[in-house]
């Protein structure tokens, strides 16, 4: 009996030992799991802190963005208001400068091999030329170009007559002739100079157009054999917002009779017309330059600001030639 009890106790002791081993193993596992959980909790806590930090930065960024957006909106609003005021001012000036009537329709351009300026003018809207000659708020423009002068070309004078073609001799001959013509014994040339680009050409500078005509006459009478009195000096005036069809034909050439008609319409004498805008662009309006024979006419066109063109009004500016290719490369 005792032996059986001891045997049972021995078995129970073995089972208890196994249970202790299992409990020990489970305790180790629990400790490992606890360490893992702690580690993961630490990571999660760090991630939560990071998320809170990011959320805080996002909120700050949103607040900064709203602030900047508000400032930009205010700046844009102010700029828009300034632009509106400037636009209103420009519209007011434009309304003062040009008053175009409402046009119900346009008559067709007469067909034919080549229309003349008169044909085109009849086809344009019938609006009277503007007579306004003073514009408020605009600076008076100055005429570009040389002063009034008569040019004598001495390049063809023979060697035997070269001494007679010197500046001093030319000046003396013209002054002598002018004194005889005017009865003014003390009359003198305003100035006599050589052209900077052509030493064979001599300029006699004149005080006004009446004197210019008399100097030309005197130069013709006293001209040395082989010398030439050059043609009338031309004064360029730029014309913007010019109706293309009133100046050019379908091939891009100046309409026949345009020079004469525009001369009469603007009470000037036009020597030639050059179209400045691209002929192939096809735009209805462009720029051109008109060359008038009198400086006073050029000044009047510039001061008046308008150029009448087949019933319409274009605007005038000082003509500034485009730089040459060589100048553009410098």
PAMARKE-110506 format. One record per residue (C-alpha): residue number from 1; y, x, z; residue in one letter; chain. Coordinates in Angstrom, 3 decimals. Each point is the difference from the previous one (the first is absolute). Layout:
<num->NUM	y->Y	x->X	z->Z	residuo->A	cadena->A>;
...
//
This chain:
<num->1	y->0.000	x->0.000	z->0.000	residuo->X	cadena->A>;
<num->2	y->2.348	x->2.752	z->0.950	residuo->X	cadena->A>;
<num->3	y->-0.965	x->1.893	z->-3.104	residuo->X	cadena->A>;
<num->4	y->0.865	x->-3.022	z->-2.144	residuo->X	cadena->A>;
<num->5	y->3.332	x->-0.355	z->1.704	residuo->X	cadena->A>;
<num->6	y->0.705	x->3.673	z->-0.561	residuo->X	cadena->A>;
<num->7	y->-1.039	x->-0.357	z->-3.615	residuo->X	cadena->A>;
<num->8	y->2.351	x->-2.957	z->-0.456	residuo->X	cadena->A>;
<num->9	y->2.781	x->1.863	z->1.739	residuo->X	cadena->A>;
<num->10	y->-0.616	x->2.990	z->-2.257	residuo->X	cadena->A>;
<num->11	y->0.265	x->-2.200	z->-3.078	residuo->X	cadena->A>;
<num->12	y->3.139	x->-1.631	z->1.336	residuo->X	cadena->A>;
<num->13	y->1.463	x->3.416	z->0.761	residuo->X	cadena->A>;
<num->14	y->-0.681	x->1.053	z->-3.604	residuo->X	cadena->A>;
<num->15	y->1.611	x->-3.165	z->-1.338	residuo->X	cadena->A>;
<num->16	y->2.963	x->0.482	z->2.335	residuo->X	cadena->A>;
<num->17	y->0.347	x->3.580	z->-1.316	residuo->X	cadena->A>;
<num->18	y->-0.048	x->-1.289	z->-3.559	residuo->X	cadena->A>;
<num->19	y->2.598	x->-2.621	z->0.916	residuo->X	cadena->A>;
<num->20	y->2.157	x->2.692	z->1.565	residuo->X	cadena->A>;
<num->21	y->-0.269	x->2.036	z->-3.176	residuo->X	cadena->A>;
<num->22	y->0.941	x->-3.044	z->-2.082	residuo->X	cadena->A>;
<num->23	y->2.900	x->-0.802	z->2.337	residuo->X	cadena->A>;
<num->24	y->1.150	x->3.598	z->-0.243	residuo->X	cadena->A>;
<num->25	y->-0.173	x->-0.122	z->-3.795	residuo->X	cadena->A>;
<num->26	y->1.887	x->-3.298	z->-0.059	residuo->X	cadena->A>;
<num->27	y->2.592	x->1.455	z->2.365	residuo->X	cadena->A>;
<num->28	y->0.489	x->2.918	z->-2.375	residuo->X	cadena->A>;
<num->29	y->0.291	x->-2.421	z->-2.909	residuo->X	cadena->A>;
<num->30	y->2.498	x->-2.100	z->1.954	residuo->X	cadena->A>;
<num->31	y->2.053	x->3.088	z->0.832	residuo->X	cadena->A>;
<num->32	y->-0.004	x->1.025	z->-3.652	residuo->X	cadena->A>;
<num->33	y->0.970	x->-3.506	z->-1.062	residuo->X	cadena->A>;
<num->34	y->2.722	x->-0.064	z->2.628	residuo->X	cadena->A>;
<num->35	y->1.331	x->3.303	z->-1.295	residuo->X	cadena->A>;
<num->36	y->-0.089	x->-1.333	z->-3.565	residuo->X	cadena->A>;
<num->37	y->1.709	x->-3.225	z->1.066	residuo->X	cadena->A>;
<num->38	y->2.646	x->1.967	z->1.856	residuo->X	cadena->A>;
<num->39	y->0.547	x->2.213	z->-3.003	residuo->X	cadena->A>;
<num->40	y->0.255	x->-2.992	z->-2.328	residuo->X	cadena->A>;
<num->41	y->2.300	x->-1.741	z->2.474	residuo->X	cadena->A>;
<num->42	y->2.202	x->3.075	z->-0.013	residuo->X	cadena->A>;
<num->43	y->0.024	x->-0.011	z->-3.818	residuo->X	cadena->A>;
<num->44	y->0.754	x->-3.729	z->-0.064	residuo->X	cadena->A>;
<num->45	y->2.773	x->0.485	z->2.524	residuo->X	cadena->A>;
<num->46	y->1.450	x->2.775	z->-2.176	residuo->X	cadena->A>;
<num->47	y->-0.243	x->-2.223	z->-3.068	residuo->X	cadena->A>;
<num->48	y->1.680	x->-2.841	z->1.860	residuo->X	cadena->A>;
<num->49	y->2.781	x->2.353	z->1.062	residuo->X	cadena->A>;
<num->50	y->0.314	x->1.169	z->-3.615	residuo->X	cadena->A>;
<num->51	y->0.080	x->-3.587	z->-1.234	residuo->X	cadena->A>;
<num->52	y->2.679	x->-0.917	z->2.546	residuo->X	cadena->A>;
<num->53	y->1.994	x->3.068	z->-1.065	residuo->X	cadena->A>;
<num->54	y->-0.365	x->-0.929	z->-3.665	residuo->X	cadena->A>;
<num->55	y->0.980	x->-3.594	z->0.730	residuo->X	cadena->A>;
<num->56	y->3.055	x->1.250	z->1.852	residuo->X	cadena->A>;
<num->57	y->0.935	x->2.236	z->-2.935	residuo->X	cadena->A>;
<num->58	y->-0.565	x->-2.875	z->-2.433	residuo->X	cadena->A>;
<num->59	y->2.315	x->-2.206	z->2.043	residuo->X	cadena->A>;
<num->60	y->2.606	x->2.750	z->0.117	residuo->X	cadena->A>;
<num->61	y->-0.373	x->0.525	z->-3.757	residuo->X	cadena->A>;
<num->62	y->0.408	x->-3.732	z->-0.627	residuo->X	cadena->A>;
<num->63	y->3.083	x->-0.089	z->2.185	residuo->X	cadena->A>;
<num->64	y->1.457	x->3.039	z->-1.798	residuo->X	cadena->A>;
<num->65	y->-0.853	x->-1.529	z->-3.360	residuo->X	cadena->A>;
<num->66	y->1.685	x->-3.277	z->0.958	residuo->X	cadena->A>;
<num->67	y->3.054	x->1.912	z->1.199	residuo->X	cadena->A>;
<num->68	y->0.220	x->2.060	z->-3.195	residuo->X	cadena->A>;
<num->69	y->-0.631	x->-3.079	z->-2.105	residuo->X	cadena->A>;
<num->70	y->2.819	x->-1.762	z->1.791	residuo->X	cadena->A>;
<num->71	y->2.330	x->2.949	z->-0.533	residuo->X	cadena->A>;
<num->72	y->-1.027	x->0.290	z->-3.668	residuo->X	cadena->A>;
<num->73	y->0.465	x->-3.739	z->-0.430	residuo->X	cadena->A>;
<num->74	y->3.497	x->0.230	z->1.441	residuo->X	cadena->A>;
<num->75	y->0.824	x->2.988	z->-2.222	residuo->X	cadena->A>;
<num->76	y->-1.414	x->-1.758	z->-3.056	residuo->X	cadena->A>;
<num->77	y->1.909	x->-3.145	z->0.877	residuo->X	cadena->A>;
<num->78	y->3.226	x->1.984	z->0.372	residuo->X	cadena->A>;
<num->79	y->-0.601	x->1.861	z->-3.282	residuo->X	cadena->A>;
<num->80	y->-0.742	x->-3.299	z->-1.716	residuo->X	cadena->A>;
<num->81	y->3.238	x->-1.488	z->1.318	residuo->X	cadena->A>;
<num->82	y->1.937	x->3.093	z->-1.133	residuo->X	cadena->A>;
<num->83	y->-1.643	x->-0.211	z->-3.424	residuo->X	cadena->A>;
<num->84	y->0.860	x->-3.675	z->-0.259	residuo->X	cadena->A>;
<num->85	y->3.642	x->0.757	z->0.800	residuo->X	cadena->A>;
<num->86	y->0.069	x->2.826	z->-2.578	residuo->X	cadena->A>;
<num->87	y->-1.657	x->-2.248	z->-2.574	residuo->X	cadena->A>;
<num->88	y->2.542	x->-2.724	z->0.661	residuo->X	cadena->A>;
<num->89	y->2.783	x->2.552	z->-0.509	residuo->X	cadena->A>;
<num->90	y->-1.543	x->1.215	z->-3.251	residuo->X	cadena->A>;
<num->91	y->-0.394	x->-3.567	z->-1.251	residuo->X	cadena->A>;
<num->92	y->3.633	x->-0.697	z->0.829	residuo->X	cadena->A>;
<num->93	y->1.130	x->3.124	z->-1.875	residuo->X	cadena->A>;
<num->94	y->-2.277	x->-0.860	z->-2.915	residuo->X	cadena->A>;
<num->95	y->1.418	x->-3.498	z->-0.120	residuo->X	cadena->A>;
<num->96	y->3.487	x->1.492	z->-0.190	residuo->X	cadena->A>;
<num->97	y->-0.999	x->2.482	z->-2.696	residuo->X	cadena->A>;
<num->98	y->-1.899	x->-2.216	z->-2.375	residuo->X	cadena->A>;
<num->99	y->0.110	x->-3.734	z->-0.485	residuo->X	cadena->A>;
<num->100	y->-2.564	x->-1.068	z->-2.583	residuo->X	cadena->A>;
<num->101	y->0.001	x->-3.680	z->-1.047	residuo->X	cadena->A>;
<num->102	y->-3.208	x->-1.995	z->-0.072	residuo->X	cadena->A>;
<num->103	y->-1.399	x->0.150	z->-3.516	residuo->X	cadena->A>;
<num->104	y->-1.970	x->-3.070	z->-1.149	residuo->X	cadena->A>;
<num->105	y->-1.533	x->1.876	z->-2.913	residuo->X	cadena->A>;
<num->106	y->0.421	x->2.696	z->-2.595	residuo->X	cadena->A>;
<num->107	y->0.326	x->-0.348	z->-3.733	residuo->X	cadena->A>;
<num->108	y->-2.603	x->1.830	z->-2.099	residuo->X	cadena->A>;
<num->109	y->0.925	x->3.295	z->-1.634	residuo->X	cadena->A>;
<num->110	y->0.417	x->-0.416	z->-3.772	residuo->X	cadena->A>;
<num->111	y->-2.994	x->1.246	z->-1.948	residuo->X	cadena->A>;
<num->112	y->0.362	x->2.534	z->-2.760	residuo->X	cadena->A>;
<num->113	y->-0.724	x->3.576	z->-0.987	residuo->X	cadena->A>;
<num->114	y->2.460	x->1.337	z->2.599	residuo->X	cadena->A>;
<num->115	y->2.365	x->-2.012	z->2.176	residuo->X	cadena->A>;
<num->116	y->3.581	x->1.185	z->0.424	residuo->X	cadena->A>;
<num->117	y->2.037	x->0.107	z->3.197	residuo->X	cadena->A>;
<num->118	y->1.783	x->-3.186	z->-1.054	residuo->X	cadena->A>;
<num->119	y->-3.341	x->-1.822	z->-0.429	residuo->X	cadena->A>;
<num->120	y->-1.185	x->1.120	z->3.421	residuo->X	cadena->A>;
<num->121	y->3.322	x->-0.845	z->1.638	residuo->X	cadena->A>;
<num->122	y->-0.203	x->-3.569	z->-1.347	residuo->X	cadena->A>;
<num->123	y->-3.503	x->-0.350	z->1.448	residuo->X	cadena->A>;
<num->124	y->1.046	x->1.091	z->3.503	residuo->X	cadena->A>;
<num->125	y->1.245	x->-2.484	z->2.638	residuo->X	cadena->A>;
<num->126	y->3.570	x->-1.117	z->-0.646	residuo->X	cadena->A>;
<num->127	y->1.739	x->1.305	z->3.106	residuo->X	cadena->A>;
<num->128	y->3.554	x->1.367	z->-0.242	residuo->X	cadena->A>;
<num->129	y->0.539	x->3.699	z->0.755	residuo->X	cadena->A>;
<num->130	y->1.135	x->0.621	z->3.519	residuo->X	cadena->A>;
<num->131	y->3.617	x->1.030	z->0.388	residuo->X	cadena->A>;
<num->132	y->-0.268	x->1.219	z->3.599	residuo->X	cadena->A>;
<num->133	y->1.338	x->3.536	z->0.132	residuo->X	cadena->A>;
<num->134	y->0.143	x->0.767	z->3.722	residuo->X	cadena->A>;
<num->135	y->-2.907	x->0.051	z->2.430	residuo->X	cadena->A>;
<num->136	y->0.525	x->0.086	z->3.761	residuo->X	cadena->A>;
<num->137	y->-1.989	x->2.472	z->2.038	residuo->X	cadena->A>;
<num->138	y->-0.665	x->2.335	z->-2.933	residuo->X	cadena->A>;
<num->139	y->1.499	x->3.437	z->-0.386	residuo->X	cadena->A>;
<num->140	y->2.048	x->0.709	z->-3.073	residuo->X	cadena->A>;
<num->141	y->-2.154	x->2.027	z->-2.344	residuo->X	cadena->A>;
<num->142	y->1.270	x->3.125	z->-1.687	residuo->X	cadena->A>;
<num->143	y->-0.486	x->0.737	z->-3.669	residuo->X	cadena->A>;
<num->144	y->-2.392	x->2.841	z->-0.623	residuo->X	cadena->A>;
<num->145	y->0.664	x->2.563	z->-2.701	residuo->X	cadena->A>;
<num->146	y->2.577	x->2.506	z->-1.163	residuo->X	cadena->A>;
<num->147	y->3.755	x->-0.667	z->-0.018	residuo->X	cadena->A>;
<num->148	y->1.630	x->-1.133	z->-3.234	residuo->X	cadena->A>;
<num->149	y->-0.156	x->2.792	z->-2.546	residuo->X	cadena->A>;
<num->150	y->-0.063	x->0.846	z->-3.676	residuo->X	cadena->A>;
<num->151	y->-2.724	x->2.427	z->-1.104	residuo->X	cadena->A>;
<num->152	y->0.386	x->2.552	z->-2.806	residuo->X	cadena->A>;
<num->153	y->-3.116	x->1.735	z->-1.346	residuo->X	cadena->A>;
<num->154	y->0.684	x->3.548	z->-1.278	residuo->X	cadena->A>;
<num->155	y->-3.604	x->1.031	z->-0.734	residuo->X	cadena->A>;
<num->156	y->0.544	x->-0.121	z->-3.786	residuo->X	cadena->A>;
<num->157	y->3.243	x->1.969	z->-0.058	residuo->X	cadena->A>;
<num->158	y->-0.294	x->3.161	z->-2.103	residuo->X	cadena->A>;
<num->159	y->0.437	x->3.457	z->1.506	residuo->X	cadena->A>;
<num->160	y->3.345	x->0.433	z->-1.755	residuo->X	cadena->A>;
<num->161	y->1.393	x->-3.074	z->1.805	residuo->X	cadena->A>;
<num->162	y->-1.565	x->0.635	z->3.420	residuo->X	cadena->A>;
<num->163	y->3.298	x->1.132	z->1.526	residuo->X	cadena->A>;
<num->164	y->1.595	x->-3.329	z->-0.998	residuo->X	cadena->A>;
<num->165	y->-2.864	x->-1.840	z->1.719	residuo->X	cadena->A>;
<num->166	y->0.548	x->1.570	z->3.419	residuo->X	cadena->A>;
<num->167	y->1.034	x->-2.258	z->2.890	residuo->X	cadena->A>;
<num->168	y->3.530	x->1.403	z->0.167	residuo->X	cadena->A>;
<num->169	y->0.597	x->-0.488	z->-3.741	residuo->X	cadena->A>;
<num->170	y->-1.422	x->-3.543	z->0.021	residuo->X	cadena->A>;
<num->171	y->2.123	x->-0.945	z->2.995	residuo->X	cadena->A>;
<num->172	y->3.170	x->1.412	z->-1.531	residuo->X	cadena->A>;
<num->173	y->-0.588	x->-1.802	z->-3.317	residuo->X	cadena->A>;
<num->174	y->-0.640	x->-3.376	z->1.660	residuo->X	cadena->A>;
<num->175	y->2.960	x->0.291	z->2.382	residuo->X	cadena->A>;
<num->176	y->2.309	x->0.889	z->-2.911	residuo->X	cadena->A>;
<num->177	y->-1.217	x->-3.022	z->-2.002	residuo->X	cadena->A>;
<num->178	y->0.220	x->-2.363	z->2.988	residuo->X	cadena->A>;
<num->179	y->3.568	x->1.096	z->0.772	residuo->X	cadena->A>;
<num->180	y->0.964	x->-0.693	z->-3.593	residuo->X	cadena->A>;
<num->181	y->-1.727	x->-3.415	z->0.053	residuo->X	cadena->A>;
<num->182	y->1.391	x->-1.189	z->3.339	residuo->X	cadena->A>;
<num->183	y->3.340	x->1.751	z->0.025	residuo->X	cadena->A>;
<num->184	y->-0.850	x->1.482	z->3.406	residuo->X	cadena->A>;
<num->185	y->0.733	x->3.695	z->-0.130	residuo->X	cadena->A>;
<num->186	y->-1.629	x->0.684	z->3.364	residuo->X	cadena->A>;
<num->187	y->-3.306	x->-1.838	z->-0.608	residuo->X	cadena->A>;
<num->188	y->-3.078	x->2.002	z->1.009	residuo->X	cadena->A>;
<num->189	y->-3.740	x->-0.593	z->-0.053	residuo->X	cadena->A>;
<num->190	y->-1.396	x->-1.131	z->3.343	residuo->X	cadena->A>;
<num->191	y->-2.794	x->2.576	z->-0.383	residuo->X	cadena->A>;
<num->192	y->-1.962	x->1.802	z->-2.716	residuo->X	cadena->A>;
<num->193	y->-3.505	x->1.235	z->0.866	residuo->X	cadena->A>;
<num->194	y->-3.246	x->1.026	z->-1.663	residuo->X	cadena->A>;
<num->195	y->-3.125	x->-2.103	z->0.464	residuo->X	cadena->A>;
<num->196	y->-2.277	x->1.534	z->2.608	residuo->X	cadena->A>;
<num->197	y->-3.102	x->-0.550	z->-2.142	residuo->X	cadena->A>;
<num->198	y->1.510	x->0.831	z->-3.380	residuo->X	cadena->A>;
<num->199	y->2.638	x->2.729	z->-0.219	residuo->X	cadena->A>;
<num->200	y->0.798	x->-0.984	z->-3.602	residuo->X	cadena->A>;
<num->201	y->1.476	x->-3.304	z->1.154	residuo->X	cadena->A>;
<num->202	y->3.507	x->-0.284	z->1.458	residuo->X	cadena->A>;
<num->203	y->1.163	x->-2.976	z->2.076	residuo->X	cadena->A>;
<num->204	y->3.628	x->-1.110	z->0.119	residuo->X	cadena->A>;
<num->205	y->0.298	x->-2.095	z->3.176	residuo->X	cadena->A>;
<num->206	y->2.328	x->-3.019	z->-0.285	residuo->X	cadena->A>;
<num->207	y->1.909	x->-2.013	z->2.584	residuo->X	cadena->A>;
<num->208	y->-0.633	x->-3.468	z->-1.459	residuo->X	cadena->A>;
<num->209	y->-1.510	x->-1.702	z->-3.026	residuo->X	cadena->A>;
<num->210	y->3.290	x->-0.229	z->-1.895	residuo->X	cadena->A>;
<num->211	y->0.458	x->3.757	z->0.334	residuo->X	cadena->A>;
<num->212	y->-3.634	x->0.507	z->-1.027	residuo->X	cadena->A>;
<num->213	y->0.559	x->-1.769	z->-3.318	residuo->X	cadena->A>;
<num->214	y->3.114	x->2.078	z->-0.726	residuo->X	cadena->A>;
<num->215	y->-1.794	x->3.238	z->0.932	residuo->X	cadena->A>;
<num->216	y->-2.822	x->-0.886	z->-2.391	residuo->X	cadena->A>;
<num->217	y->2.523	x->-0.572	z->-2.759	residuo->X	cadena->A>;
<num->218	y->1.716	x->3.312	z->0.769	residuo->X	cadena->A>;
<num->219	y->-3.377	x->1.780	z->0.104	residuo->X	cadena->A>;
<num->220	y->-0.907	x->-1.387	z->-3.428	residuo->X	cadena->A>;
<num->221	y->3.289	x->1.227	z->-1.454	residuo->X	cadena->A>;
<num->222	y->-0.238	x->3.491	z->1.513	residuo->X	cadena->A>;
<num->223	y->-3.760	x->0.514	z->-0.353	residuo->X	cadena->A>;
<num->224	y->-1.057	x->3.481	z->-1.101	residuo->X	cadena->A>;
<num->225	y->-2.137	x->0.088	z->-3.136	residuo->X	cadena->A>;
<num->226	y->-3.610	x->-0.522	z->1.068	residuo->X	cadena->A>;
<num->227	y->0.818	x->-1.676	z->3.336	residuo->X	cadena->A>;
<num->228	y->-0.741	x->-3.663	z->0.688	residuo->X	cadena->A>;
<num->229	y->1.578	x->-2.578	z->2.281	residuo->X	cadena->A>;
<num->230	y->-2.983	x->-1.757	z->1.589	residuo->X	cadena->A>;
<num->231	y->-0.485	x->-3.757	z->0.011	residuo->X	cadena->A>;
<num->232	y->1.303	x->-2.270	z->2.743	residuo->X	cadena->A>;
<num->233	y->-1.186	x->0.705	z->3.523	residuo->X	cadena->A>;
<num->234	y->-2.348	x->-2.656	z->1.393	residuo->X	cadena->A>;
<num->235	y->-0.171	x->-1.178	z->3.616	residuo->X	cadena->A>;
<num->236	y->-3.361	x->-1.285	z->1.296	residuo->X	cadena->A>;
<num->237	y->-0.350	x->-3.050	z->2.254	residuo->X	cadena->A>;
<num->238	y->-3.363	x->-1.074	z->1.419	residuo->X	cadena->A>;
<num->239	y->-0.790	x->-3.719	z->-0.281	residuo->X	cadena->A>;
<num->240	y->-2.770	x->-1.490	z->2.185	residuo->X	cadena->A>;
<num->241	y->-1.645	x->-3.436	z->-0.104	residuo->X	cadena->A>;
<num->242	y->0.563	x->-0.206	z->-3.767	residuo->X	cadena->A>;
<num->243	y->-1.868	x->-2.691	z->-1.946	residuo->X	cadena->A>;
<num->244	y->-2.465	x->1.919	z->-2.155	residuo->X	cadena->A>;
<num->245	y->-0.171	x->-2.599	z->-2.784	residuo->X	cadena->A>;
<num->246	y->3.800	x->0.062	z->-0.331	residuo->X	cadena->A>;
<num->247	y->-0.029	x->3.724	z->-0.788	residuo->X	cadena->A>;
<num->248	y->-3.361	x->0.959	z->-1.540	residuo->X	cadena->A>;
<num->249	y->-2.074	x->-1.481	z->-2.784	residuo->X	cadena->A>;
<num->250	y->-3.777	x->-0.362	z->0.056	residuo->X	cadena->A>;
<num->251	y->-0.451	x->3.657	z->-0.972	residuo->X	cadena->A>;
<num->252	y->2.190	x->1.273	z->2.838	residuo->X	cadena->A>;
<num->253	y->2.969	x->0.847	z->-2.250	residuo->X	cadena->A>;
<num->254	y->3.640	x->-0.937	z->0.635	residuo->X	cadena->A>;
<num->255	y->0.736	x->-3.345	z->-1.656	residuo->X	cadena->A>;
<num->256	y->2.207	x->0.182	z->-3.113	residuo->X	cadena->A>;
<num->257	y->3.545	x->-0.979	z->0.901	residuo->X	cadena->A>;
<num->258	y->-0.569	x->0.457	z->3.741	residuo->X	cadena->A>;
<num->259	y->2.512	x->2.853	z->0.342	residuo->X	cadena->A>;
<num->260	y->2.753	x->-1.932	z->-1.770	residuo->X	cadena->A>;
<num->261	y->-0.703	x->-3.251	z->1.868	residuo->X	cadena->A>;
<num->262	y->-0.145	x->1.615	z->3.441	residuo->X	cadena->A>;
<num->263	y->3.170	x->1.969	z->-0.767	residuo->X	cadena->A>;
<num->264	y->1.838	x->-3.239	z->-0.752	residuo->X	cadena->A>;
<num->265	y->-1.535	x->-1.858	z->2.963	residuo->X	cadena->A>;
<num->266	y->1.113	x->2.687	z->2.468	residuo->X	cadena->A>;
<num->267	y->3.268	x->0.918	z->-1.784	residuo->X	cadena->A>;
<num->268	y->-1.024	x->3.655	z->-0.468	residuo->X	cadena->A>;
<num->269	y->-1.103	x->2.253	z->-2.838	residuo->X	cadena->A>;
<num->270	y->-3.636	x->1.023	z->0.373	residuo->X	cadena->A>;
<num->271	y->-1.137	x->3.092	z->-1.887	residuo->X	cadena->A>;
<num->272	y->-3.725	x->-0.366	z->0.684	residuo->X	cadena->A>;
<num->273	y->-2.557	x->-1.651	z->2.279	residuo->X	cadena->A>;
<num->274	y->-3.155	x->1.554	z->1.484	residuo->X	cadena->A>;
<num->275	y->-2.722	x->-2.020	z->1.743	residuo->X	cadena->A>;
<num->276	y->-1.083	x->1.788	z->3.212	residuo->X	cadena->A>;
<num->277	y->-2.955	x->-2.093	z->1.181	residuo->X	cadena->A>;
<num->278	y->-3.467	x->0.437	z->-1.475	residuo->X	cadena->A>;
<num->279	y->-0.067	x->-1.867	z->-3.288	residuo->X	cadena->A>;
<num->280	y->-3.718	x->-0.762	z->0.278	residuo->X	cadena->A>;
<num->281	y->0.218	x->-1.453	z->3.526	residuo->X	cadena->A>;
<num->282	y->0.638	x->-3.519	z->-1.275	residuo->X	cadena->A>;
<num->283	y->2.356	x->-0.864	z->2.879	residuo->X	cadena->A>;
<num->284	y->2.656	x->-2.604	z->-0.790	residuo->X	cadena->A>;
<num->285	y->2.828	x->2.033	z->1.564	residuo->X	cadena->A>;
<num->286	y->0.700	x->3.722	z->0.072	residuo->X	cadena->A>;
<num->287	y->2.646	x->2.715	z->-0.027	residuo->X	cadena->A>;
<num->288	y->2.018	x->1.546	z->-2.817	residuo->X	cadena->A>;
<num->289	y->2.974	x->2.297	z->-0.463	residuo->X	cadena->A>;
<num->290	y->2.989	x->-0.904	z->-2.173	residuo->X	cadena->A>;
<num->291	y->2.311	x->2.732	z->-1.288	residuo->X	cadena->A>;
<num->292	y->3.622	x->-1.149	z->-0.328	residuo->X	cadena->A>;
<num->293	y->2.710	x->1.926	z->-1.820	residuo->X	cadena->A>;
<num->294	y->2.737	x->-0.337	z->2.641	residuo->X	cadena->A>;
<num->295	y->-0.073	x->1.296	z->3.542	residuo->X	cadena->A>;
<num->296	y->2.187	x->-2.897	z->1.153	residuo->X	cadena->A>;
<num->297	y->-2.571	x->-2.465	z->-1.355	residuo->X	cadena->A>;
<num->298	y->-2.795	x->1.794	z->1.859	residuo->X	cadena->A>;
<num->299	y->2.045	x->-0.115	z->3.211	residuo->X	cadena->A>;
<num->300	y->0.718	x->-3.699	z->-0.507	residuo->X	cadena->A>;
<num->301	y->-3.685	x->-0.808	z->-0.461	residuo->X	cadena->A>;
<num->302	y->-0.930	x->1.967	z->3.121	residuo->X	cadena->A>;
<num->303	y->2.772	x->-1.475	z->2.120	residuo->X	cadena->A>;
<num->304	y->-0.787	x->-3.532	z->-1.186	residuo->X	cadena->A>;
<num->305	y->-3.703	x->0.502	z->0.811	residuo->X	cadena->A>;
<num->306	y->-1.092	x->-2.397	z->-2.776	residuo->X	cadena->A>;
<num->307	y->-0.955	x->0.386	z->-3.664	residuo->X	cadena->A>;
<num->308	y->-0.110	x->-3.162	z->-2.104	residuo->X	cadena->A>;
<num->309	y->-3.163	x->-0.286	z->-2.066	residuo->X	cadena->A>;
<num->310	y->-0.459	x->-2.989	z->-2.318	residuo->X	cadena->A>;
<num->311	y->1.317	x->-2.425	z->2.619	residuo->X	cadena->A>;
<num->312	y->-1.744	x->1.632	z->2.959	residuo->X	cadena->A>;
<num->313	y->1.430	x->2.581	z->2.380	residuo->X	cadena->A>;
<num->314	y->-1.651	x->3.357	z->0.665	residuo->X	cadena->A>;
<num->315	y->1.199	x->2.523	z->2.602	residuo->X	cadena->A>;
<num->316	y->1.621	x->3.378	z->-0.691	residuo->X	cadena->A>;
<num->317	y->-0.521	x->3.337	z->1.746	residuo->X	cadena->A>;
<num->318	y->0.932	x->3.633	z->-0.568	residuo->X	cadena->A>;
<num->319	y->-2.496	x->1.497	z->-2.446	residuo->X	cadena->A>;
<num->320	y->-1.899	x->2.959	z->1.417	residuo->X	cadena->A>;
<num->321	y->-2.272	x->1.647	z->-2.590	residuo->X	cadena->A>;
<num->322	y->-3.540	x->0.707	z->1.131	residuo->X	cadena->A>;
<num->323	y->-0.745	x->3.706	z->0.673	residuo->X	cadena->A>;
<num->324	y->-1.739	x->1.918	z->-2.740	residuo->X	cadena->A>;
<num->325	y->-3.629	x->1.086	z->0.303	residuo->X	cadena->A>;
<num->326	y->1.122	x->3.540	z->0.845	residuo->X	cadena->A>;
<num->327	y->2.231	x->-1.255	z->2.809	residuo->X	cadena->A>;
<num->328	y->-2.773	x->-2.202	z->1.361	residuo->X	cadena->A>;
<num->329	y->-2.288	x->3.008	z->0.303	residuo->X	cadena->A>;
<num->330	y->2.516	x->2.055	z->1.981	residuo->X	cadena->A>;
//
